[in-house]
Amino acid sequence: MKEDRDVDDFNNLPDTPIDGAGSIASKFLQLGVTNFLSACRYVYELPYGYNSDRDDLLILFKEGKGSCTTKHAVIATLAQELALPVVKNIGIYAMTEDIVSGTQDILNSFNLPYVPMLHCFLVYDKYRVDLTEGNHNGKNRPINDFLHTEKVIPNISAKDEYMLYRDALKNRILLRGELKGIDIKRALQAREEGLHLLRSKV
């Protein structure tokens, strides 16, 4: 089912003091960041960028930048350490020229109406929060519409995330009427081109 809704401001997330001995809580305290909302603001204000090792939970601090993957992994882990009901979700959206300039060439090449691409965000109560919204992230506008979403662990590995994406692509996305006749190989090849395009924009 397609989900359409606006991205919510991170100030809607709960504010609570950072305590405990978790690795992310400790890192923020070392930086002088003492509450959850301040941690969200810290991560939000870091430059958008692809990290050298997205499976390293501390890479965002080491490199002073992060993508939707690493930014949300850090904050979702902090929420877990603080027992806050803020969880990381992945979503598959329909990437078009409207969202990322240059996508039309990929659509023409693979004869697709859109490229199914993966994005992640935080969910808290009725709110959906994207800590990369407003960053120089290669996208022309927020991702408000998703073809599929699901909850994941905060620091899901690149391999596991890919397998979830591939499974959703095969069993949900490619069953949609507008993608009838599209095989998974073509969709995955288009995704690779989409990733190259996004990286070139950052």
C-alpha positions as CSV (number, residue, x, y, z in Angstrom):
1,M,0.0,0.0,0.0
2,K,1.3,3.4,-0.9
3,E,1.9,5.7,2.1
4,D,1.6,9.5,1.6
5,R,2.4,11.9,4.4
6,D,4.6,14.8,5.2
7,V,7.9,14.5,7.0
8,D,7.7,15.8,10.6
9,D,10.1,18.1,12.4
10,F,12.6,16.3,14.8
11,N,11.4,18.6,17.6
12,N,8.4,16.3,17.8
13,L,10.7,13.6,19.2
14,P,10.8,13.2,23.0
15,D,13.4,15.2,24.9
16,T,15.1,13.4,27.7
17,P,18.5,13.7,29.4
18,I,21.2,11.4,28.1
19,D,22.4,9.0,30.8
20,G,23.5,5.4,30.9
21,A,26.6,3.7,29.7
22,G,25.7,3.0,26.1
23,S,28.4,3.6,23.5
24,I,26.4,6.3,21.7
25,A,25.2,7.9,24.9
26,S,28.8,8.1,26.1
27,K,30.0,9.6,22.8
28,F,27.4,12.4,23.0
29,L,28.2,13.1,26.6
30,Q,31.9,13.4,25.6
31,L,30.8,16.0,23.1
32,G,28.9,17.9,25.7
33,V,25.5,16.9,24.2
34,T,23.3,16.1,27.2
35,N,19.8,15.5,25.9
36,F,18.1,13.6,23.1
37,L,16.8,16.5,21.1
38,S,20.3,18.2,21.2
39,A,21.7,14.9,19.9
40,C,19.1,14.9,17.0
41,R,20.1,18.5,16.2
42,Y,23.8,17.6,16.3
43,V,23.3,14.8,13.8
44,Y,20.9,16.8,11.6
45,E,23.4,19.6,11.3
46,L,26.3,17.4,10.3
47,P,27.0,17.6,6.5
48,Y,25.3,15.0,4.4
49,G,27.8,12.5,3.0
50,Y,28.4,8.9,2.3
51,N,30.7,7.2,4.9
52,S,33.6,4.9,4.2
53,D,32.1,2.1,6.4
54,R,28.4,2.4,7.0
55,D,28.4,-0.6,9.3
56,D,30.7,1.2,11.8
57,L,28.2,2.8,14.2
58,L,30.7,5.5,15.2
59,I,31.8,6.4,11.6
60,L,29.5,9.5,11.6
61,F,31.6,10.9,14.5
62,K,34.9,9.9,13.0
63,E,34.2,11.4,9.6
64,G,32.0,14.3,10.7
65,K,29.3,13.5,8.1
66,G,26.6,11.0,7.5
67,S,23.9,9.6,5.2
68,C,20.3,8.7,6.0
69,T,21.7,5.3,6.9
70,T,24.3,6.4,9.4
71,K,22.5,9.4,10.8
72,H,19.4,7.4,11.7
73,A,21.4,4.5,12.9
74,V,23.1,6.7,15.5
75,I,19.9,8.3,16.8
76,A,17.9,5.1,16.8
77,T,20.7,3.4,18.8
78,L,20.7,6.3,21.2
79,A,16.9,6.0,21.6
80,Q,17.4,2.3,22.3
81,E,20.0,3.0,24.9
82,L,17.6,5.5,26.6
83,A,14.6,3.2,26.3
84,L,12.8,5.7,24.1
85,P,10.1,4.5,21.6
86,V,11.9,6.0,18.6
87,V,12.7,3.4,15.9
88,K,14.4,3.2,12.6
89,N,12.4,2.3,9.5
90,I,13.4,1.7,5.9
91,G,11.1,2.7,3.0
92,I,11.1,2.1,-0.7
93,Y,10.1,5.1,-2.7
94,A,9.6,5.8,-6.4
95,M,12.5,7.9,-7.6
96,T,11.7,10.1,-10.5
97,E,13.1,13.2,-12.2
98,D,11.0,15.3,-9.8
99,I,12.9,13.9,-6.8
100,V,16.4,13.6,-8.3
101,S,17.5,15.5,-11.4
102,G,18.9,13.1,-14.0
103,T,16.6,10.2,-13.1
104,Q,14.7,10.4,-16.4
105,D,17.8,9.1,-18.3
106,I,17.8,6.0,-16.1
107,L,14.0,5.5,-16.6
108,N,14.4,5.8,-20.4
109,S,17.3,3.4,-20.4
110,F,15.5,0.7,-18.4
111,N,12.0,1.5,-19.6
112,L,10.7,2.1,-16.1
113,P,8.1,4.5,-14.7
114,Y,10.4,5.0,-11.6
115,V,13.4,3.5,-9.9
116,P,12.5,1.7,-6.6
117,M,15.0,3.2,-4.1
118,L,15.6,2.8,-0.5
119,H,15.5,5.6,2.2
120,C,15.4,5.5,6.0
121,F,13.9,7.6,8.7
122,L,12.7,7.5,12.3
123,V,9.2,6.8,13.6
124,Y,7.9,8.0,16.9
125,D,4.2,7.7,17.8
126,K,2.4,9.4,14.8
127,Y,5.5,11.2,13.6
128,R,7.9,10.3,10.8
129,V,11.2,12.2,11.1
130,D,14.0,12.4,8.5
131,L,17.3,13.8,9.9
132,T,18.6,14.4,6.4
133,E,15.7,16.6,5.2
134,G,17.1,20.0,4.3
135,N,20.6,18.5,4.0
136,H,22.4,18.8,0.7
137,N,21.4,15.2,0.0
138,G,21.0,15.1,-3.7
139,K,17.2,15.2,-3.6
140,N,15.1,18.1,-4.8
141,R,12.4,17.6,-2.2
142,P,11.4,15.5,0.8
143,I,10.4,11.8,0.4
144,N,6.8,11.8,1.6
145,D,5.5,8.9,-0.4
146,F,6.6,5.3,0.1
147,L,5.6,2.2,-1.7
148,H,6.7,0.0,1.2
149,T,8.0,0.6,4.8
150,E,9.2,-1.6,7.6
151,K,10.8,-1.3,11.0
152,V,14.5,-2.4,11.3
153,I,17.1,-2.6,14.0
154,P,19.0,0.7,14.4
155,N,22.3,-0.4,12.8
156,I,21.1,-2.9,10.3
157,S,24.1,-4.1,8.2
158,A,24.4,-3.2,4.5
159,K,24.0,-6.8,3.6
160,D,20.8,-7.3,5.6
161,E,19.3,-4.1,4.4
162,Y,20.0,-5.1,0.8
163,M,18.3,-8.5,1.4
164,L,15.2,-6.7,2.9
165,Y,15.1,-4.4,-0.1
166,R,15.5,-7.3,-2.6
167,D,12.8,-9.3,-0.8
168,A,10.3,-6.4,-0.8
169,L,11.2,-5.7,-4.4
170,K,10.4,-9.3,-5.5
171,N,7.4,-9.9,-3.3
172,R,5.7,-6.5,-3.2
173,I,7.0,-3.7,-5.5
174,L,7.3,-5.7,-8.7
175,L,3.8,-7.0,-8.3
176,R,2.4,-3.5,-8.7
177,G,0.5,-2.9,-11.9
178,E,2.7,-0.2,-13.3
179,L,5.7,-2.5,-13.0
180,K,4.1,-5.5,-14.6
181,G,6.6,-7.4,-16.8
182,I,9.6,-5.9,-15.1
183,D,12.1,-8.6,-13.9
184,I,14.1,-8.2,-10.8
185,K,17.4,-8.0,-12.6
186,R,16.4,-4.9,-14.6
187,A,15.1,-3.3,-11.4
188,L,18.3,-4.0,-9.5
189,Q,20.4,-2.7,-12.4
190,A,18.4,0.5,-12.4
191,R,18.9,0.8,-8.6
192,E,22.7,0.7,-9.1
193,E,22.4,3.5,-11.6
194,G,20.2,5.4,-9.2
195,L,22.8,5.0,-6.4
196,H,25.6,6.3,-8.7
197,L,23.3,9.3,-9.6
198,L,22.6,10.1,-6.0
199,R,26.3,9.9,-5.0
200,S,27.2,12.3,-7.9
201,K,24.8,14.9,-6.4
202,V,26.5,15.1,-3.0
